[in-house]
Amino acid sequence: MVTLNEYLFLSALLFSIGLTGVMVRSNVIVIFMCLELMLSAANLSLVAFSRFGALNGVPVYSAQVLVFFIVTVAAAEVAVGLAIIVAMYRARRSTDVGDMVTMKN
């Protein structure tokens, strides 16, 4: 049986990998993927707390409903974010963060 601590450890590990990727990498697409990894780690911890936080033997599904809405918003974020990244790549011919310090043409 997997315990709550193991889920939380995995969630913290995924979040730290994502945070390290955001801080260290300079490619916009990799940073974007690491942000999504951090969001998935938060979702994992929400589902773990929902699963192990039963009240009188009845599971609480409110956190799982919140995760559903977070995943829906994340899908919209991916569509808009990738569109912005493609537009910036077309304008600058680079996906390096250092090349995108200004927003003017």
N, C-alpha and C positions, 0 to 999 in steps of 0.2 A: 504494500500500500504506500502510495506516495503521500508525504506529509505536506503541510502548508509551508514549512520552512524550506523544503526543497523547491517548491514553486517560487517562493520569494527569492531564494538564492539564484535561481535561473533568471528571474525577472531582473534582479539587480545586475547580474552578469551581462545580460543583453543590453540593459540600459547603459552600463559603463562602456561596453564595446561601441555603442552608438555615440556616446558622448566623446569618447576618444577619437572616433572617426571624424566627428564634427570639428574638434579642436585641432587635429593634426593634418587632415587632408586639405588640399586646395582645389580639388576638382568639384565643380558645382553639383554634378550628378552623384558623385559619391557622398557628398554632404547631404544631399536630398535623401538618398537611401538610408544614411545613418539616422536622420531625423525620423524616418518611417520606422526604423528599428527601435528607436526610443519610444515611439508611440505604441508599438506592438508590445514592448516590455511593460508599459503602464497598463495596457489592456489585459495582459497575462496576470498581473497582480490583482486587478479588479475581479477577474473571473475566479482567481484562487480564493480571494476573500469571500466572494459570493458563494463559492462551493463549500467552504469550510465554516461559514457563518450561519449555519442553520438555527432557526428559532423553534424550539420544541419539536425537533425532528423534521420540520418543514423547511426546504431550501428557500433562500431569499433570491429572487430573480431580478431585483432592481438593478444590481450592478451589471448583470448580463444584458439588460435592456440598454443601459448606458453604453456598454461596449458596442452594441449594434449601431447606435447613433454615432459613436466615435469612428467606427469603420466607414460609415456612410459619408461623414464629413472628410475623412482621410481620402476616400476615393475622389471626391470633388477637388480636394487639395492637390492630389497627384495630377489630375487633368490640368488644372490651372498652373501648377508649378512647372510641369513639363512644357507647357506652352510658353511660359515666360523664359525658361531655359533655352528652348529652341529659338525664340526671338532674339535673345541675347547672343546666342551663338551665331546667328545669321548676321547680326550687326558687328560683332567683334571678331568672329572666326576663332574663338577660343572658349574653353570651359573653365579656365583658371580664374579663381576668385580675385587674384591680384590684378588681373586685367579689367575687372569690372568694378572699380572703385568709384566711378562717377556714372551718373545716369544721363549725362548729356551726350549728344551725337558727336 
